[in-house]
Amino acid sequence: MTKKVFKSKRKINDMGVTNDTLVGRGGMNLFVKYLSSVDIYPLLEGSFGNMRKSQKGLPVWNIFKQIFCWFYDGTSRHLNYFDKLKVDEGYASAIENGPDEMASSHQIKRFYKSFSWVCGGQFRKILRKMFIWRLRLEKPDVIDLTIDTMVMDNNEALKRYGVQPTYKKVKGFQPLQAIWNGKIVDAIFRGGKKHSNYGNSVVNMIRGLVQVIRKEYRETVTIIVRLDSGFFDEKILRECDKLGIGFICTGKMYKGVKEYVGVQPQSQWKSYSNRNQEWEYLEEVMPVGSYATTVRRNALDFAAKIIGTGGQLILKVNQIVMDTLRFDILWLRSQTPIPIVI
């Protein structure tokens, strides 16, 4: 009996080591070019540059760049992953670093430990500057802000100094955040036991944001603040009236509200649904969506080759990546954003 042979036309017969610089995260270079072109580094260096105690250490802006890339990549959330990146020449080339510029996990830990509680104010200033920058780009006629808290679950952390019980029955922290267009534009880091409307933080945050919007963007722009029932406080609502801004706040289901809803004819009700739930409502709503994870991954996870020729480094991708992602357009756009004005 004759044995049937299955043979590939382009069979690989051997393996070996190449000295070429290869990277599996070719899209990381677009991200790095955008960070540089948008002028985020001078903003960070101006606020935190004095944290560099020795000229032998890495520049503060470069450490921030590596941390931003680590977040953007998302492969690992463990700090020891920086030790793997440190010895990856392809990754270093993609983020435009030399091997000696790559930070180890110990350097990142020391960098984190150098931040004190006072630094929170500097981060808030940067967030507000970036907020005004985005407003000037998009030029909205109505600014819709959301005030909310976010519970950070540190139950499983080996080191969790300062954690406190939260309302979600986990130990952690509960920062207060102001959100516009899906982006955090102001934040206050707080302990887990601090409830939504703790102290004067909310009033001060709203007042500060309104002042900076009126001063740096447009004095007459319409501002609306959205709050949930955790912020249903006359003090906050009175401050909104004083500032001349609108607010939408959910509260208790009072008798008058129930009576109003109960007498509305069925023809006034509309439905809104997603894949799992359906709601009936009386007023128009705007569904909120989010970018799928695959959008970021498609723009990041593709192989590239970095070669040096004529004193320049060139990033090369295959034709499929070039055509599918329109990589040449992304390359140009990543280097021509409107910079953040300091």
N, C-alpha and C positions, 0 to 999 in steps of 0.2 A: 504494500500500500504506500503510495507516495504522500509524503508529508507536505501539507500546504504551508507555504512560507508567507508570512506577513512582514513586509519590509518597507520601511519609510523611505521615500525618495531622498530625503535630506537628513539621514541619520547622523547624529552627533557621535563621533567615535572616541573622543577624548575630552579632557577638561584641563584647565590651567589657570594661572593667575595673570591678570592684566594690570599694567601700570596706569591705565587710563583712569580718569576721575569720573566715577559713575554716581548717580544719585537717584533714589526712588521717589523723592519729593521735589520734582522739578518745579512745581508751582510755588514752592516756598520763595523762590527768587523774586517772583512778581510781588509777593507780600512785602519782602524786604525793600524792594525798590519803592513801593508805595509809602512805606514808613519813612524812608529817607526823603522822598520828594515832598511829602506833606509837612515836613519840618516839625515832627513831633520830638525829635531829639533835643533841639535847643530848649524847648519847653521843659523837658525832664531834667536836662543838665542844669538849667537855671534854678530849678527848685531843689534838686537833690545832689548836685555836683559836689558840694562840700562834704558829702559822706565818704568820699574817696580819701582815705588817710595817707596813702602812699602812692607815689608815681609808678611804683613797680606793679601795682594792681591794675586790673582792667578798668577802663573808663566806665563811669556809671551808665552812660547812654548805651554802651555795648552790652552791658549786663541786661538792661531793660530790653534791648533788641532780642537777646536770646530767650528771655522769659516770654516775650510776646510770641515768638516763633514756637516755643514749647506749647503755649496755650492754643495757638492756631492749628498746630499739628494734631494735638489731641491723642497721639498714640499712647501716651502714658501720663498719669497724674502723679507719679512718684518722683521725688527729687533725685533719687539715685539714677534716674534715666539720663541725667545730664552727663554722668560718667560714660555712658555708651555713646552719646553724641560727641563727646570730647575727642574720641578716637576715630570718629567717622569723617574722613577727609572729604567725602562727597557732600555730606550735609554741611560741613564747614564752608565749602566752596559755594554751595547754594545760597547760604545766608551771607556770603561775601566776607567771611572771616578766614584768617590764617589758623593753622592748627594751634599755635601758641596763644591765640585769642579766645579759644573755647573755654568756657567756665566749667569747673568740676562741681559736683553736688555740694562739696564742702564750701566752695566759694559762694554758691547760691544761698546756702544756709546762713553763712556769715552776713551776707547782704541783707537777707530778711531780718536777721536779728538786730541790724543796725537801725531799723525803723522804730521810732518811739511813737507814743500816742499823739504827740505834737504834729507828726507828719501827716496826720489825717487832714489837717487844715490845708496843707499844700496840695494834697490830692484833690480836695474839693475845689480849690482854685483852678486846677487843671481841667477838671470835669466841666466847670462853668465856662472856661475859655473855649473848650471844644464845643460846648452847647451853643454858644453865640456864633462860633464859626459855622456850625451846621445850619443855624437859623439864617445866616446871611447867604448861604448857598441855596437853600430851599425857598426862602422868602415866603413863609406861610402867613396868611391873613389871620388865622386863628391858631393859637398855641394851646394844645390840649395836654395838660400835665396830669400824671397819676401819682398819688402819694400812697406808698404801701411799705410793708415790712417783708423781709425774707428770712425765714428760719434756716439757720445753718446747723445741720445735724453732725455733731462731733461725738456721738455715742461710742463709735467703734475706734476712735483715734487713740493711739497709744499715748500720745502727749496732748493733753487738752487743758492746759493751764488757763484758768479764767472762765471756763464754761459755766453756764447756769441753766436751770430748768426752764424750758419753754412751754408755751401753751400746746404744742404738738406732742408733748410727753417725751421729748428727747432733750438731752443736754447739749447746749451749743451757744450760739449767738443769734441776735436778731437785729441786723442793721435796718435803719430807716432809709428809704430810697425815693427819689423823685425820678419818674420815667417819662420820656417824651419820644414818641415815634419808635418805641421798642428799645430805646437806649437809656442807660442810667446817666442822668445829667447832674445829680447831686446825691450824696450819701453820707450817712453818719453811722459809724460802727458802734454797736451797742451790745450790752450783755443780753443773754437770753431771757431774763426775767423782766426786761423792760417791755411793757405792753405798747401797743400801737401809738397811743397818744400820751406817752410818758413825758412829764415835765413840759417845757416850752419848745421842745425840739421841732415840732411840726410847724408851729406858728413862725418860729425864726427861719426855718427852711423856706417856707412859702414867701415870707417877706423878703428874704435875701434874693430869691430867684426873680421875683417880680421887679425888684429894684434893678437888678443887673439887666433884665430884659428891656425895661423901659429906658435905661441909660445907654446900653451898648447895641441894642437892635432897633426898636421902634417904640416911641412913647405911647402911641395910640393903638397899638396892636391889641386885639381881643385875647384875653387869657382865661382859660377855664381849668379848674382843678377838680379832678375826680378822686373821691375818697370812699372807702367802704365803711361799714357800721362801726368799726373799731375807732374811727376818727369822728364819730357823730358827737361833736362837742360845740356848744354855743360859742366858746372862746375862739375856735377856729373859724366858724362861719361868720362871726362878727368881724374877724380880721380880714376875711375875704371881702366883705362889704366895705370895710374901711379902705382897702387897697383898690377897690373898683374893679374886681375880677369876679367872674362867674364861678359857681361850684355845683357839682353834682355829687350828692352824698346819700348813700343808702342808710336807712335807719330802722327804727322799730316799725312794726306793722300796726300803725295807729288805727283807731276805729274809723276816722274820716277817710283814710286811704282805702280800707276794706269796702266802705260804703260806695266810694267812687268807682272802684273796680267792679263791684257787684252789679251796678246798674248799667254798665256799658253793654250795648247790643252785640250779639255774636258777630255781626258783620264788621265790627270795628277791630276784631282780633285778627292777627296774622300769625303765621308760623315761621319759625327758623329752626333748622335742624342740621346736625352734622351726621357722621356715620353712626354714632352711638346714642345721641340724645336729641330730643325735640322740645322746643319751648314755644309757648304762645305769648304774644306781647301786644301792647297797644301802641307803642311808639316805634318809629323806625330805628333799626339797629345796624351797626356796621360790623360784620364778622371780622375777627382778628385771625390772621394767618401767620405762619412762620416758614422760614426757609428750610427746606429739607436738608438733612445732613449730606445727602449725595451731591448737593450743589457745591459745598465746600470741598468735598472729597474729590469730585471730578476736576476741580480747578487746582488741586494740590497733588493728588496721587498719580503721577505719571513719571515714567523713567526719562532721564535726560543725561546727556553726556557733556562734560565741561572740558574744553580743550584750550590750550594756550597757543596763540600764534601771533606773530608780529607785535609782541609786547602787550597783547590783549587777551582776556578770557572770554570765551564764546560759549553760550549755552545752546546746545543742539537738541532738538526733539525730532521724533519721526513725523512723517507726513500726515498720519492719521490725527495725531495730537494737534498739529498745525491747522488742519482743516476743521476738525470737530470743535475745538475750543476757540478757533480764530485767534491763535496764539500771538500772531503778529500785532493784532489790534490790542490784545490784553497787555502786551509788552510795552506798547506806546502809552496806553492809558495809565499803566502803573507808575509811569515816570512824569506824568503831566497833570496831577491833581492840583486843586487850588490849595496853597499852603495855609496852615493855621497861623493866623495873625496874632502875635504875642503882644 
